[in-house]
Amino acid sequence: MRRFVCCILLGTAFLTGCVQREEKIDPTFVLGDLALERQRKLNFTTPATLEDLEKLVADKGGWIDNELKDDDLLIYQYLNGQPAPTTVEEARRLTNDSDEANAKIRYTLGRLPDEGVLPPTENYQAVDYHASFTRHSAADASSFNPLLVSSVADFEISGLMGISLFGFTYDTFEPYVSKGFCKAWQSSADHLVDRITIREDITWSDGQPFTARDVEFTYKVIMSSRVPIPAMRSGTDLLVDVKAYDDHTLVFFHEKAMPINVFNMMFSIIPEHIYRDSIQRDPTLVKSPTHAKLEKQPVVAGPYVVEKRTRDSEIVLKRREGYYMYQGKQVRAKPMFERIRFRISPETSTAFMKMVKGDIEAMELTPELWTTQTDNANYTQNNTKVRSEQWTYFAFWWNMKNPLFQDKKVREALDVAFDHEEMLKTLRCGLDTPCTGLFAPGSPWYPKDAGLEPTRRDVEKAKKLLEEAGWKDTDNDGILDKEIAGKKTPFQFAMITSNRPERIALCRQLSINLKEIGIDMTVSPLEFTVWMDFMQEKKFQAALGGWGAGSDPYTAWNVWGTGEARNNISYSNPEVDRLFREGELEFDRAKRMAIYQKIHLLIYNDHPCAWLFNMNGYYGFNKNVRGIGYYPRGPIYGTAWKETRQ
């Protein structure tokens, strides 16, 4: 598990390039050199033995025992915490045309079996463990290596093949250490050391044991300057060291006492025995023949392995017995599908037709599909749908390195020139809520008492702001201009977007609105992966894109902090930087909440983007599929199941 901000804006440039011949070990490559450099700067020495560690912690007040949590119990309580509002038969018959119908479908079909048993010691009698599940993916996976994930598709598929020692609750986002993979978790009294005891019954897909040494090795890989994964390094670079004292004793060392320390320990893990030598030959993790082979058949520790892959068409994952069985005994919940298929289709309309035909069993719907294509018998004969609140926001982003967008008055003018109400009514079909900043109104981090109002179109205000910023039509050609760096510059720019019809339509509406005030904007649709590369490399003037909610508000630092890896628009506000650092150190939840609410207001008032809408979730699925859950970060597909055939 790693950084729960949805990585819509990450780049994939490092995945390009031809596979090269296997090289000899590079003697100049130093594994974990960034960690070593950090330790030198802090004058930190890692305790060499467990005895040294015990003495260090004893001098700081000793150990505090933390409670482990059962992942399976938590999700069972979340999905089945309340009685089902209706019967399964009625829920399947319902047409989702009201809030009441939506609740009945969501909270009845989205449950685990009510059999009075919980995994992992027992399997559900009602579940067809031989069934398969076919899902839609808008894009192919760019990598099966969990350290190289760069898109939503990557995260979803990687999550099915990997494990995490950590989790967080679905309602309060409280972090915890998983009982499914760990035996104990202790923290030093000064919050600078965490010790985790890993279970002995975890194995990699090649049969080798999963150990604490894999975690230490992965940390060093992430903290190697020659490995091109700066986004993955964010947060992990706040650790001082990670050390395996034996196969099962894993210790994390922190620089400061921070409530976010547990989140910094959440990084994906790769097997040391597979990558120990190969990374010294190819630090990119993608160019050598060895790494190219691992892309086809990765060695994983999670519930599924790659069975088949057809580029840009299909990915098939198969359940791995070694995940839930150990030495003839079931030790973890048995994954409820034998196979999971991802049918890849960039065109949502094409995927929808496949769903109607039964070739896809679950997909995300656009507002247009929700309102116009899902209430007829052709769809409802085999499928149903659910909508849910999600904390995902979309915006028009201005590259603040570009002189056109460096004046706040200009950025505000672009915002008020756009017809937000028409967008919500027509392009979003009245289903989404207006966005007023990086935290959604339902989030505890949203400044509810600030009285923020959604932006409304005000053409005259837009013209006035532009005039105050020095933009005038001096040659009467209908386009505003201004002298910048001694050169007359027309207000013209391009807006890049992924080539999905609904997003192109948003950009075109902005172009029409801006033309009325003398600004010429062209729309540049790009393939999704190309668009991500442009964003990561900051090779754009303006862009349409979105971000999903993180597991903790501090994860937004990676997007809004000066010079941070995902700050693609080069936004910078010293006070925002200061408050993010303050929030990292504050353990009092109420005080932390107030800090992030201030951050929300500061960024909102800087107009670094035109906030558009909080995109709620709209999902279609086959009526035979049960157990899909929903929470503010999106759907929970890992609990889906099908009934045993009669």
C-alpha positions as CSV (number, residue, x, y, z in Angstrom):
1,M,0.0,0.0,0.0
2,R,1.4,3.3,-0.9
3,R,0.2,7.0,-1.0
4,F,-3.5,7.0,-1.4
5,V,-3.8,10.1,-3.5
6,C,-5.2,8.9,-6.8
7,C,-2.2,9.3,-9.2
8,I,-4.0,10.8,-12.1
9,L,-1.2,13.2,-12.8
10,L,1.8,11.0,-12.5
11,G,4.2,10.6,-15.4
12,T,5.5,7.5,-17.1
13,A,8.5,8.8,-19.0
14,F,10.9,6.6,-17.1
15,L,9.1,3.5,-18.6
16,T,10.0,4.4,-22.2
17,G,13.1,3.2,-24.0
18,C,14.3,0.1,-25.7
19,V,15.3,-3.0,-23.7
20,Q,19.0,-3.2,-23.5
21,R,21.4,-6.2,-23.2
22,E,22.2,-7.3,-19.7
23,E,25.0,-5.2,-18.4
24,K,27.7,-6.0,-15.9
25,I,27.3,-4.8,-12.3
26,D,28.0,-1.1,-12.1
27,P,30.5,-0.5,-9.3
28,T,29.5,3.1,-9.0
29,F,25.9,2.2,-8.1
30,V,25.2,2.6,-4.4
31,L,22.1,1.0,-3.0
32,G,20.3,3.4,-0.7
33,D,22.8,6.3,-1.2
34,L,20.1,8.9,-0.4
35,A,19.3,7.2,2.9
36,L,23.0,7.1,3.7
37,E,23.4,10.8,2.9
38,R,20.4,11.7,5.1
39,Q,21.9,9.7,8.0
40,R,25.2,11.6,7.6
41,K,23.4,14.9,7.7
42,L,21.5,14.0,10.8
43,N,24.5,12.3,12.4
44,F,22.4,9.2,12.9
45,T,23.8,5.8,13.6
46,T,21.4,2.8,13.3
47,P,21.7,0.5,16.3
48,A,23.7,-2.5,15.1
49,T,22.0,-5.2,17.2
50,L,18.7,-5.8,18.9
51,E,20.4,-5.3,22.2
52,D,21.6,-1.9,21.1
53,L,18.1,-1.1,19.9
54,E,16.6,-2.1,23.3
55,K,19.0,0.1,25.1
56,L,18.3,3.1,22.8
57,V,14.5,2.7,23.3
58,A,14.8,2.1,27.0
59,D,16.6,5.4,27.4
60,K,13.7,7.1,25.6
61,G,10.9,5.8,27.8
62,G,10.5,2.2,26.5
63,W,8.1,0.6,24.1
64,I,4.3,1.2,23.8
65,D,2.3,-1.8,22.5
66,N,-0.1,-1.0,19.6
67,E,-3.2,-3.0,18.7
68,L,-3.1,-4.9,15.5
69,K,-6.3,-4.8,13.4
70,D,-8.0,-7.6,11.4
71,D,-8.5,-6.4,7.8
72,D,-11.2,-8.9,7.2
73,L,-13.2,-8.0,10.3
74,L,-12.9,-4.3,9.5
75,I,-14.3,-4.6,6.0
76,Y,-17.0,-7.0,7.2
77,Q,-18.1,-4.5,9.9
78,Y,-18.0,-1.7,7.3
79,L,-20.2,-3.5,4.7
80,N,-22.4,-5.5,7.1
81,G,-22.6,-3.1,10.0
82,Q,-26.3,-2.3,9.4
83,P,-29.1,-4.7,8.5
84,A,-29.8,-4.9,4.7
85,P,-32.5,-2.4,3.8
86,T,-34.3,-4.9,1.6
87,T,-34.0,-8.4,0.1
88,V,-31.5,-9.3,-2.6
89,E,-34.4,-10.2,-4.9
90,E,-36.0,-6.7,-4.6
91,A,-32.7,-4.9,-4.9
92,R,-32.1,-6.7,-8.2
93,R,-35.5,-5.7,-9.4
94,L,-35.2,-2.1,-8.5
95,T,-34.4,0.7,-11.0
96,N,-32.0,3.2,-9.5
97,D,-34.1,6.3,-10.0
98,S,-34.0,7.8,-6.5
99,D,-31.9,8.2,-3.4
100,E,-34.0,5.6,-1.7
101,A,-33.5,3.1,-4.5
102,N,-29.8,3.8,-4.6
103,A,-29.5,3.1,-0.9
104,K,-31.4,-0.2,-1.1
105,I,-29.2,-1.4,-4.0
106,R,-26.0,-0.2,-2.5
107,Y,-26.5,-1.5,1.0
108,T,-28.1,-4.8,0.0
109,L,-26.1,-6.0,-2.9
110,G,-22.9,-4.5,-1.4
111,R,-22.6,-6.9,1.5
112,L,-20.5,-10.0,2.3
113,P,-22.5,-13.2,3.1
114,D,-24.4,-13.2,6.4
115,E,-23.2,-16.6,7.6
116,G,-21.9,-15.7,11.0
117,V,-18.4,-16.7,10.0
118,L,-15.4,-14.6,9.2
119,P,-12.2,-15.3,7.2
120,P,-9.5,-16.5,7.3
121,T,-10.3,-19.7,9.2
122,E,-13.6,-20.4,7.4
123,N,-14.7,-20.0,3.8
124,Y,-18.2,-18.7,3.0
125,Q,-20.5,-21.5,1.9
126,A,-22.5,-19.0,-0.3
127,V,-19.5,-18.0,-2.4
128,D,-18.7,-19.5,-5.7
129,Y,-14.9,-19.7,-5.4
130,H,-14.6,-21.0,-9.0
131,A,-16.2,-17.8,-10.4
132,S,-14.3,-15.2,-12.4
133,F,-14.9,-11.4,-12.4
134,T,-14.5,-9.2,-15.5
135,R,-13.8,-5.5,-14.9
136,H,-13.3,-2.6,-17.3
137,S,-10.1,-0.6,-17.3
138,A,-9.8,2.6,-19.3
139,A,-6.1,2.1,-19.8
140,D,-3.5,-0.7,-19.9
141,A,-1.1,-1.1,-17.0
142,S,2.2,0.7,-17.6
143,S,4.1,-1.6,-15.3
144,F,3.6,-4.6,-13.0
145,N,6.4,-3.4,-10.8
146,P,4.7,-1.8,-7.7
147,L,7.5,0.8,-7.5
148,L,6.8,2.0,-11.0
149,V,3.0,2.5,-10.7
150,S,1.9,5.7,-12.4
151,S,-1.8,5.5,-13.1
152,V,-5.1,4.4,-11.6
153,A,-4.9,1.1,-13.6
154,D,-1.5,0.4,-12.3
155,F,-2.6,0.9,-8.7
156,E,-5.6,-1.3,-9.0
157,I,-3.8,-4.2,-10.7
158,S,-0.7,-3.8,-8.5
159,G,-2.9,-3.9,-5.4
160,L,-4.3,-7.3,-6.3
161,M,-0.8,-8.8,-6.7
162,G,0.9,-7.2,-3.6
163,I,0.4,-7.1,0.1
164,S,0.7,-4.3,2.7
165,L,1.7,-4.6,6.3
166,F,-0.5,-1.6,6.9
167,G,-4.0,-0.4,6.3
168,F,-6.4,2.3,7.3
169,T,-10.0,2.3,8.3
170,Y,-12.7,3.0,5.8
171,D,-14.6,5.5,7.9
172,T,-12.0,7.5,9.9
173,F,-8.9,6.7,7.8
174,E,-7.1,5.6,11.0
175,P,-3.9,3.9,10.1
176,Y,-3.1,0.5,11.5
177,V,-0.8,-2.6,11.2
178,S,-2.5,-5.6,9.7
179,K,-3.0,-8.8,11.8
180,G,-3.1,-10.7,8.5
181,F,0.7,-10.2,8.0
182,C,2.1,-9.1,11.3
183,K,2.3,-10.5,14.9
184,A,3.1,-7.4,16.9
185,W,3.6,-3.6,16.6
186,Q,5.4,-1.4,19.1
187,S,6.3,2.2,19.1
188,S,8.9,3.9,21.2
189,A,7.5,6.4,23.8
190,D,9.1,9.3,21.9
191,H,7.5,8.2,18.6
192,L,10.8,7.9,16.8
193,V,11.0,4.1,16.4
194,D,8.5,1.6,15.3
195,R,9.1,-2.2,15.5
196,I,7.0,-4.7,13.6
197,T,7.1,-8.5,13.9
198,I,6.2,-10.1,10.5
199,R,4.4,-13.4,10.4
200,E,6.3,-16.5,9.2
201,D,3.5,-17.7,6.8
202,I,3.9,-15.2,4.0
203,T,5.5,-16.4,0.7
204,W,6.4,-14.9,-2.7
205,S,4.8,-16.5,-5.8
206,D,8.1,-18.4,-6.5
207,G,7.8,-20.1,-3.1
208,Q,10.5,-18.1,-1.3
209,P,9.6,-16.6,2.1
210,F,8.6,-13.0,2.5
211,T,10.8,-11.5,5.2
212,A,11.7,-8.2,6.9
213,R,14.8,-8.2,4.7
214,D,12.6,-7.6,1.6
215,V,11.2,-4.5,3.3
216,E,14.6,-3.1,4.2
217,F,15.8,-3.9,0.7
218,T,12.9,-2.1,-0.9
219,Y,13.4,1.0,1.2
220,K,17.0,1.1,0.0
221,V,15.9,0.8,-3.6
222,I,13.4,3.6,-3.2
223,M,16.1,5.7,-1.6
224,S,18.6,5.2,-4.4
225,S,19.3,8.2,-6.5
226,R,19.9,6.2,-9.7
227,V,16.4,4.6,-9.5
228,P,14.0,7.1,-11.3
229,I,11.0,7.0,-8.9
230,P,10.9,10.4,-7.3
231,A,7.1,10.3,-6.7
232,M,7.4,6.9,-4.8
233,R,10.1,8.5,-2.7
234,S,7.8,11.1,-1.3
235,G,7.1,10.3,2.3
236,T,9.5,7.4,2.4
237,D,12.3,10.0,2.3
238,L,11.2,11.2,5.7
239,L,12.4,7.9,7.3
240,V,15.9,7.9,8.6
241,D,16.4,4.2,8.2
242,V,14.6,0.8,7.9
243,K,16.4,-2.2,9.3
244,A,15.7,-5.9,9.4
245,Y,17.3,-7.4,12.5
246,D,16.3,-10.8,11.4
247,D,13.8,-12.4,9.0
248,H,10.8,-11.2,11.1
249,T,11.9,-8.2,13.1
250,L,11.5,-5.0,11.2
251,V,12.3,-1.5,12.6
252,F,11.6,1.9,11.2
253,F,13.5,4.9,12.4
254,H,12.0,8.4,12.2
255,E,13.6,11.9,12.3
256,K,10.8,13.5,14.1
257,A,7.8,12.6,16.2
258,M,4.9,13.0,13.7
259,P,1.4,11.6,13.4
260,I,2.1,10.9,9.8
261,N,5.1,8.6,10.5
262,V,2.9,5.5,10.0
263,F,2.0,6.7,6.5
264,N,5.6,7.1,5.6
265,M,6.1,3.4,6.4
266,M,3.5,2.4,3.8
267,F,5.4,1.6,0.6
268,S,5.1,-1.2,-1.8
269,I,7.6,-4.1,-1.5
270,I,9.6,-6.0,-4.0
271,P,11.5,-9.3,-3.4
272,E,15.2,-8.9,-2.5
273,H,16.2,-12.3,-3.9
274,I,14.8,-11.3,-7.3
275,Y,16.2,-7.7,-7.6
276,R,19.3,-7.8,-5.4
277,D,21.7,-8.3,-8.4
278,S,19.6,-7.1,-11.3
279,I,19.1,-3.6,-9.9
280,Q,22.9,-3.1,-9.9
281,R,22.9,-3.8,-13.6
282,D,19.8,-1.8,-14.5
283,P,18.7,0.8,-11.9
284,T,15.9,1.9,-14.2
285,L,14.1,-1.4,-13.4
286,V,12.8,-1.6,-17.0
287,K,15.5,-1.7,-19.6
288,S,17.4,-5.0,-19.0
289,P,16.2,-8.4,-20.3
290,T,15.8,-9.5,-16.7
291,H,13.5,-6.7,-15.8
292,A,11.6,-7.0,-19.1
293,K,10.9,-10.6,-18.2
294,L,9.7,-9.6,-14.8
295,E,7.2,-7.2,-16.4
296,K,5.7,-10.2,-18.1
297,Q,5.7,-12.5,-15.1
298,P,6.4,-10.6,-11.8
299,V,7.2,-12.3,-8.6
300,V,4.5,-11.2,-6.1
301,A,3.3,-11.8,-2.6
302,G,-0.3,-11.0,-3.0
303,P,-3.5,-12.9,-3.7
304,Y,-3.2,-12.9,-7.5
305,V,-0.5,-13.5,-10.2
306,V,-0.5,-12.6,-13.9
307,E,-1.9,-15.5,-16.0
308,K,-2.3,-13.8,-19.3
309,R,-1.7,-10.4,-20.9
310,T,-2.7,-9.0,-24.3
311,R,-1.4,-5.5,-24.7
312,D,-4.1,-2.8,-24.8
313,S,-6.7,-5.5,-24.7
314,E,-6.8,-7.8,-21.6
315,I,-5.1,-8.6,-18.4
316,V,-6.0,-11.8,-16.6
317,L,-5.0,-12.5,-13.0
318,K,-5.3,-15.9,-11.3
319,R,-5.7,-16.7,-7.6
320,R,-2.6,-17.8,-5.9
321,E,-3.0,-20.6,-3.4
322,G,0.3,-19.7,-1.7
323,Y,-1.2,-16.5,-0.5
324,Y,-3.8,-18.0,1.7
325,M,-2.5,-21.5,2.3
326,Y,0.7,-22.3,4.2
327,Q,2.0,-25.8,4.9
328,G,-1.5,-27.3,4.3
329,K,-3.3,-24.8,6.5
330,Q,-5.5,-21.9,5.5
331,V,-4.0,-18.8,7.2
332,R,-5.7,-15.9,5.3
333,A,-9.0,-15.2,3.6
334,K,-9.3,-17.1,0.4
335,P,-9.8,-14.6,-2.5
336,M,-13.3,-15.0,-3.7
337,F,-12.6,-15.1,-7.4
338,E,-10.5,-17.7,-9.2
339,R,-9.7,-15.2,-11.9
340,I,-10.1,-11.4,-12.4
341,R,-10.1,-10.1,-15.9
342,F,-9.5,-6.5,-16.9
343,R,-10.9,-5.7,-20.3
344,I,-9.1,-2.6,-21.6
345,S,-11.1,0.0,-23.5
346,P,-10.2,3.7,-23.5
347,E,-13.6,4.5,-25.0
348,T,-16.2,4.4,-22.3
349,S,-19.1,4.0,-24.8
350,T,-17.4,0.9,-26.2
351,A,-16.9,-0.6,-22.8
352,F,-20.5,0.1,-22.0
353,M,-21.7,-1.8,-25.0
354,K,-19.6,-4.7,-23.8
355,M,-21.2,-4.5,-20.4
356,V,-24.7,-4.6,-21.9
357,K,-23.7,-7.7,-23.8
358,G,-22.3,-9.3,-20.7
359,D,-18.6,-9.2,-21.6
360,I,-17.8,-6.7,-18.7
361,E,-19.4,-7.1,-15.3
362,A,-18.3,-3.8,-13.6
363,M,-17.3,-0.4,-14.8
364,E,-17.3,3.3,-13.9
365,L,-20.1,5.2,-15.7
366,T,-20.0,8.7,-17.0
367,P,-22.9,11.1,-15.9
368,E,-24.3,10.9,-19.5
369,L,-24.4,7.1,-19.4
370,W,-25.9,7.2,-15.9
371,T,-28.7,9.5,-17.0
372,T,-29.5,8.3,-20.5
373,Q,-28.4,4.7,-21.0
374,T,-28.9,2.8,-17.8
375,D,-32.7,2.9,-17.1
376,N,-33.9,0.9,-20.1
377,A,-34.6,-2.8,-20.2
378,N,-31.6,-3.5,-22.4
379,Y,-29.4,-2.5,-19.6
380,T,-31.4,-3.4,-16.5
381,Q,-32.1,-7.0,-17.6
382,N,-28.7,-8.1,-16.3
383,N,-27.2,-5.0,-14.8
384,T,-27.8,-2.4,-12.1
385,K,-26.0,0.7,-10.8
386,V,-24.9,2.6,-7.7
387,R,-23.7,6.2,-7.1
388,S,-21.7,7.3,-4.1
389,E,-20.0,10.4,-2.7
390,Q,-16.3,10.6,-3.6
391,W,-13.6,13.0,-2.6
392,T,-12.1,13.4,-6.1
393,Y,-11.8,16.9,-7.6
394,F,-11.3,18.2,-11.1
395,A,-9.9,21.5,-12.2
396,F,-8.4,23.5,-15.0
397,W,-4.7,23.7,-14.0
398,W,-2.5,26.7,-14.9
399,N,1.2,26.2,-15.4
400,M,2.5,29.0,-13.2
401,K,5.9,28.9,-14.8
402,N,4.2,30.3,-17.8
403,P,4.1,34.2,-17.9
404,L,0.5,34.1,-18.9
405,F,-0.6,32.7,-15.6
406,Q,1.7,34.3,-13.1
407,D,-0.7,37.1,-12.1
408,K,-3.4,36.0,-9.6
409,K,-5.9,38.4,-11.2
410,V,-5.5,36.6,-14.5
411,R,-6.1,33.2,-12.9
412,E,-9.2,34.5,-11.1
413,A,-10.4,36.0,-14.4
414,L,-10.1,32.7,-16.2
415,D,-12.1,31.1,-13.4
416,V,-15.0,33.5,-13.3
417,A,-15.2,33.6,-17.2
418,F,-16.1,29.9,-17.2
419,D,-19.8,28.9,-17.0
420,H,-19.6,26.6,-14.0
421,E,-23.4,26.3,-13.7
422,E,-23.8,25.2,-17.3
423,M,-21.0,22.7,-16.8
424,L,-22.7,21.1,-13.8
425,K,-26.1,21.1,-15.4
426,T,-25.3,19.9,-18.9
427,L,-21.8,18.3,-19.0
428,R,-22.1,16.7,-15.6
429,C,-25.8,16.1,-15.8
430,G,-26.5,17.6,-12.4
431,L,-24.9,14.7,-10.7
432,D,-21.7,16.2,-9.3
433,T,-21.2,18.9,-6.6
434,P,-19.4,22.2,-7.3
435,C,-15.8,22.2,-6.0
436,T,-14.4,24.9,-3.8
437,G,-10.9,23.6,-3.1
438,L,-8.7,20.6,-2.5
439,F,-10.8,19.1,0.3
440,A,-14.4,17.9,-0.4
441,P,-17.2,19.4,1.7
442,G,-17.8,16.1,3.4
443,S,-14.2,15.9,4.5
444,P,-13.2,16.8,8.1
445,W,-10.5,19.0,6.6
446,Y,-12.9,21.2,4.7
447,P,-13.4,24.7,6.2
448,K,-17.1,24.5,6.8
449,D,-17.4,27.8,8.6
450,A,-15.6,29.8,5.9
451,G,-18.7,30.3,3.8
452,L,-17.1,29.3,0.5
453,E,-19.4,29.7,-2.4
454,P,-19.1,27.9,-5.8
455,T,-17.8,30.1,-8.5
456,R,-20.4,31.7,-10.8
457,R,-19.8,33.2,-14.2
458,D,-19.2,36.9,-14.2
459,V,-18.0,38.1,-17.6
460,E,-17.7,41.8,-16.5
461,K,-15.6,40.9,-13.5
462,A,-13.3,38.7,-15.7
463,K,-12.8,41.7,-18.2
464,K,-12.0,44.1,-15.3
465,L,-9.5,41.7,-13.7
466,L,-7.7,41.2,-17.0
467,E,-7.6,45.0,-17.7
468,E,-6.2,45.5,-14.2
469,A,-3.5,42.9,-15.0
470,G,-2.5,44.9,-18.1
471,W,-4.3,42.8,-20.8
472,K,-5.8,44.9,-23.7
473,D,-6.6,44.4,-27.3
474,T,-4.2,47.0,-28.7
475,D,-4.5,45.9,-32.4
476,N,-8.2,45.3,-32.5
477,D,-7.8,41.7,-33.7
478,G,-10.2,40.4,-31.0
479,I,-7.4,38.9,-28.9
480,L,-6.0,40.5,-25.7
481,D,-2.3,41.2,-25.7
482,K,0.4,42.5,-23.3
483,E,4.0,43.3,-23.4
484,I,6.0,40.5,-21.7
485,A,9.8,40.6,-21.5
486,G,9.8,43.4,-24.0
487,K,7.7,41.5,-26.6
488,K,4.0,42.0,-27.5
489,T,2.3,38.7,-26.5
490,P,-1.2,37.7,-27.5
491,F,-3.2,35.8,-24.8
492,Q,-3.2,32.5,-26.6
493,F,-2.6,29.0,-25.0
494,A,-3.4,25.3,-25.4
495,M,-5.3,23.2,-22.9
496,I,-4.2,19.5,-22.8
497,T,-6.6,16.8,-21.7
498,S,-6.9,13.0,-22.0
499,N,-8.8,12.1,-25.0
500,R,-12.1,11.1,-23.3
501,P,-15.1,12.8,-24.9
502,E,-16.5,14.2,-21.6
503,R,-13.2,15.9,-20.8
504,I,-12.8,17.3,-24.3
505,A,-16.2,18.8,-24.0
506,L,-15.3,20.5,-20.7
507,C,-12.3,22.1,-22.4
508,R,-14.3,23.2,-25.4
509,Q,-16.8,24.9,-23.2
510,L,-13.9,26.9,-21.5
511,S,-12.6,27.8,-25.0
512,I,-16.0,29.2,-26.0
513,N,-16.3,31.2,-22.8
514,L,-12.8,32.6,-23.0
515,K,-13.3,33.7,-26.6
516,E,-16.0,36.1,-25.4
517,I,-13.4,38.0,-23.3
518,G,-10.6,38.0,-25.9
519,I,-8.6,34.9,-25.0
520,D,-7.8,32.3,-27.6
521,M,-7.6,28.8,-26.2
522,T,-7.1,25.6,-28.2
523,V,-8.0,22.1,-27.0
524,S,-5.3,19.5,-27.3
525,P,-6.6,15.9,-26.6
526,L,-3.8,13.4,-25.9
527,E,-3.5,9.7,-25.3
528,F,-3.7,9.2,-21.5
529,T,-0.1,8.1,-21.1
530,V,1.2,10.9,-23.3
531,W,-0.9,13.4,-21.3
532,M,0.7,12.1,-18.0
533,D,4.2,12.5,-19.5
534,F,3.4,16.1,-20.4
535,M,2.2,16.8,-16.9
536,Q,5.1,15.2,-15.1
537,E,7.6,16.9,-17.4
538,K,5.6,20.2,-17.1
539,K,5.5,20.5,-20.8
540,F,2.1,22.2,-20.9
541,Q,0.5,25.6,-20.6
542,A,-2.8,24.5,-19.1
543,A,-4.4,21.2,-18.4
544,L,-7.6,19.5,-17.3
545,G,-7.1,16.9,-14.7
546,G,-8.1,15.6,-11.3
547,W,-6.8,14.3,-7.9
548,G,-8.3,11.8,-5.6
549,A,-8.4,11.9,-1.8
550,G,-5.4,10.8,0.2
551,S,-5.5,8.6,3.3
552,D,-4.4,11.6,5.3
553,P,-4.5,15.4,4.4
554,Y,-0.7,15.6,4.6
555,T,-0.5,13.6,1.3
556,A,-1.7,16.8,-0.5
557,W,1.8,18.2,0.3
558,N,3.1,16.2,-2.6
559,V,0.8,18.2,-5.0
560,W,0.9,21.6,-3.4
561,G,4.3,21.9,-1.7
562,T,7.0,24.0,-3.3
563,G,9.1,21.8,-5.6
564,E,7.3,18.6,-4.7
565,A,7.2,15.6,-7.1
566,R,3.6,15.9,-8.2
567,N,3.4,19.7,-8.1
568,N,3.1,19.8,-11.8
569,I,1.9,23.5,-12.0
570,S,4.9,24.8,-9.9
571,Y,2.6,26.3,-7.3
572,S,4.4,27.9,-4.4
573,N,3.2,29.7,-1.2
574,P,5.7,29.8,1.7
575,E,2.8,30.0,4.2
576,V,1.2,26.9,2.7
577,D,4.6,25.1,3.0
578,R,4.9,26.2,6.6
579,L,1.4,25.0,7.5
580,F,2.0,21.6,5.9
581,R,5.1,21.1,8.0
582,E,3.2,22.2,11.1
583,G,0.4,19.7,10.3
584,E,3.0,16.9,10.0
585,L,4.0,17.5,13.6
586,E,0.6,18.0,15.3
587,F,-0.8,15.0,17.1
588,D,-4.0,16.7,18.3
589,R,-6.7,15.9,15.7
590,A,-8.7,19.1,16.2
591,K,-5.6,21.3,15.9
592,R,-4.5,19.3,12.8
593,M,-7.9,19.8,11.3
594,A,-7.7,23.6,11.8
595,I,-4.2,23.6,10.1
596,Y,-5.4,21.9,6.9
597,Q,-8.5,24.1,6.8
598,K,-6.2,27.1,6.7
599,I,-4.2,25.4,3.9
600,H,-7.5,24.9,2.0
601,L,-8.4,28.6,2.2
602,L,-4.9,29.8,1.3
603,I,-4.7,27.7,-1.9
604,Y,-8.3,28.6,-2.8
605,N,-7.5,32.3,-2.6
606,D,-4.4,31.9,-4.7
607,H,-6.5,30.6,-7.7
608,P,-3.8,28.2,-8.9
609,C,-6.5,26.5,-10.9
610,A,-10.2,26.8,-11.7
611,W,-11.9,24.4,-9.3
612,L,-14.6,22.6,-11.3
613,F,-16.5,19.8,-9.5
614,N,-16.2,17.0,-6.9
615,M,-16.7,14.0,-9.1
616,N,-19.0,11.5,-7.4
617,G,-18.8,7.9,-8.2
618,Y,-21.2,6.2,-10.7
619,Y,-20.8,2.5,-11.2
620,G,-22.5,-0.1,-13.2
621,F,-22.3,-3.8,-12.4
622,N,-23.8,-7.1,-13.2
623,K,-26.6,-8.2,-10.9
624,N,-24.8,-11.5,-10.2
625,V,-21.9,-9.6,-8.6
626,R,-22.3,-9.0,-4.9
627,G,-20.2,-7.2,-2.2
628,I,-18.8,-4.1,-4.0
629,G,-18.4,-1.5,-1.3
630,Y,-18.0,2.3,-1.6
631,Y,-16.3,5.0,0.4
632,P,-15.0,8.5,-0.3
633,R,-11.9,7.2,-2.1
634,G,-13.8,5.1,-4.5
635,P,-15.3,1.6,-4.9
636,I,-14.0,-1.5,-3.0
637,Y,-13.8,-4.3,-5.5
638,G,-11.7,-6.5,-3.3
639,T,-14.8,-7.7,-1.4
640,A,-16.8,-8.6,-4.6
641,W,-18.2,-12.1,-4.9
642,K,-20.7,-14.3,-6.7
643,E,-23.2,-16.8,-5.2
644,T,-22.6,-20.5,-5.4
645,R,-24.4,-22.0,-8.4
646,Q,-27.4,-24.0,-7.5
